[in-house]
Amino acid sequence: MTTLPAGREAAFLMLVLSRIPGLGPARINAIISRFGGSPDLLHAGADDFQRITGIGEQLSGEIAGFLRQPEKRRAAEQEAIGQFEALERCNARLVTILDPGYPSLLKEIYDPPPVLFIRGSLPNPEQPSIAVVGTRKASAYGKQASMEISGELALRGVLVVSGLAYGIDSAAHEAALRAGGKTVAVLAGGVDDIYTDPRGRLWPKIIEQGALVSEEWFGSEMLPAKFPKRNRIISGMTQGTLVVESDLKGGALITASYALEQNREVFAVPGSIYSGNSRGTNRLIQTGQAKAVLSVDDILEELPAPPIDTVKQQQEPAIVRAELSREENELMRFIGEEPVHLDTLALRSGLDISVLLVLLFELELKKAVRQLPGQFFQKTRRHP
């Protein structure tokens, strides 16, 4: 076996096993459970593998045959070594299911990834966690709901996990970051290629305040089948999944179905009966598969209390109170000490509702305005 740094033998073996056709996460975990991190498994025979649950006679012979063929085994070992070299180049690390730093909730699912590639730091395992997912083609309503709920969750010490896709996912990550909270992005590709954020608008900050996570190798090809695999990790890492916007089909509902299979909580933000983006979320609520979320408290009451050191002080939240932009200052001219309705603001400012909602949310984050029930907005005392 190729020489590796001390303590990395088990990770190396798992990577080699993953190159054998027919071996997925569940079977690799079963093999590792039988042999541990011992290199003896590279010399095991078909009879040894056949004793493992889930590995039949034919597959046992194929595994042993692969390991006995010098060219195939050498190629798999060299590919595994290449992954360790890539880890160093990207300042990333590999966590195996045998390591104490592996996410404890993820271990509980049927087929947890044997290895995780990580850039950044996974949070305190005692920190409560919620997956926030939804459509890539999010509406202004969906983005606002995702940002408001995710930001408030982060302020309350809850880890926000999502998939860094366009739309709802990105809004969730961004709000958690702005609130000074922890967030984890689970990728369908390698952590070396953040294809949904090529300009680095979010992922460098995610590494600083959380982590990028994937079970996919560096340089791996992006395939449609990898997205459902990614979704099982998103739900598996968390105590519950919130679906903000989704039609009757889509990745967000796949994540919700995984959460239900994993015996985790499922939440959904209700939406208009006329919106295609809300058909999936409304159906989850209608069929009793998800709890309707009207405020962040609907989620928090289902979660354990977070460790004290992860909760932001509500009177001084860790949001950067940046100066207002020109557009925000213009809008502030139409907001006074008396509450004003969203429709009135749209008429006064001449702004489209979708643009107006984004600006208002930015002003809320900067503590310039507060939102009241019924889509009314009011200037705060901090901004005369």
Secondary structure, 3 states (H helix, E strand, C coil): CCCCCCCCHHHHHHHHHCCCCCCCHHHHHHHHHHHCCCHHHHHCCHHHHHCCCCCCHHHHHHHHHHHHCHHHHHHHHHHHHHHHHHHHHCCCEEEECCCCCCCHHHHCCCCCCCEEEEEECCCCCCCCEEEEECCCCCCHHHHHHHHHHHHHHHHCCCEEEECCCCCHHHHHHHHHHHCCCCEEEECCCCCCCCCCCCCCCCHHHHHHHEEEEECCCCCCCCCCCHHHHHHHHHHHCCCEEEECCCCCCCHHHHHHHHHHHCCCEEEECCCCCCCHHHHHHHHHHHCCCCEECCCCHHHHCCCCCCCHHHCCCCCCCCCCCCCCCHHHHHHHCCCCCCCEEHHHHHHHHCCCHHHHHHHHHHHHHCCCEEEECCCEEEECCCCC
